[in-house]
Amino acid sequence: MSRMETGKKVTFRVLRGEGGQLKEVDYAVDAETGWVVLDAVLNIQAKQAPDLSVRWNCKAAKCGSCSAEVNGKPRLMCKTRLDDLDTSQPVTVHPIKSFPHVKDLVTDVKWNYEVNKRITPFTPAKDADFTYYQEDVDRVQEFRKCIECFLCQNVCHILRNHEAYDRFAGPRFFVRVAGLEMHPMDTADRTEFLDKEAGVFLCNITKCCTHVCPEDIHITDNAIIPLKERVIDRKYDPVQWLVRKVTGKK
């Protein structure tokens, strides 16, 4: 796309409403060079629709607050440049769809925090020696990049289409569990949680979560698949079961 010119009129088609009474409303905005979608939305809020509800915080792609669907694709509004969009047509801005709608561009994501509470936290041995190596750091560092934008949760069809909230934790929390399970100091066993509560085997590896992650976390390859393998090894591999029995290690 060509560089956005200051003063160019761009139409934004924003979903408005609450309580099931929803409609798309068009707003013409004088865009400026270097703008992202969040700039336009805040401009609309400031000059045309002061009652427009939108969640945002840092505007630096690190808080995860401004998740939305721009032209049908889950994105961070603060990271979506107008230069990269076809502004000859209205730019649609909708809230993420996998969670209950509150108002305008805001959805209720509290379910995610309830899932988070059920995960056994970091559990080191009482006599743990907190000395470990760079390869250990590298293994888990990727998972610490998650900003909890919940775009991966939004696009996951197990939640979005099948609404399996009672038996599936979603990719964000497989990332968290992977960071814990692969930490060299952690001693907790989250096998039953992954298998029974989190439903890790419901994931059919479409990699849609990886595709939308703004932090480029390889969710499927580096978190979900290794966790599936770990659960299978721990529950069904007789050799590993015997080794754990003998050594007392997970």
HUNORQUI-V754529 format. One line per field, one symbol per residue. ss: DSSP state (h for helix, s for strand, l for the rest). phi: phi as a letter, one per 40 degrees, with the letter a starting at -180 (. if undefined). psi: psi as a letter, one per 30 degrees, with the letter a starting at -180 (. if undefined). Layout:
ss = ???
phi = ???
psi = ???
This chain:
ss = lllllllsssssssssssllsssssssssssllllshhhhhhhhhhhlllllllllllllllllllssssllsssshhhlshhhllllllsssslllllssssllssslhhhhhhhhllllllslllllllllhhhhhhhhhhhhlllllhhhhhlhhhhllllllllllhhhhhhhhhhhllllsllllhhhhhhhllhhhlllllhhhhhllllllhhhhhhhhhhhhhhhhhhlhhhhhhhhhhlll
phi = .cccccgccbcbbbcbhaggcbacbcbcbccbdgcbccdcccccccbbbccccacaacfbgbbgcccabbfgbcacccbbccdcbcccbdccbbccbcbdcbafcbbcbcdccccdcccccdbcccbcccbabdcccccbcdcccdbfcgccccccccccbcfcccaacgddccccccccccccccbcbbdcccccccgdcccbfcgccccccccfccdccbbccccdcccccccbccccdccccccgbc
psi = klkkkkfkkkkkjkklllhfiklkkkkkkjllkfkleeeeeeeeeefeifgkkkkldfgghffgehkljjhfkklkefgjkffgljgflkjkjlllfflkkdkcgkljgfeefeeeffkklkillegkjhjlleeeeeefeefffkghfgeeeefkfeeeefhhffgkfleefeeeeeeeegkffkfljgeeeeeeefhfffkghfgeeeefjfghkieeefeeeeeeeeeeeeffjeeeeeeeeefgl.
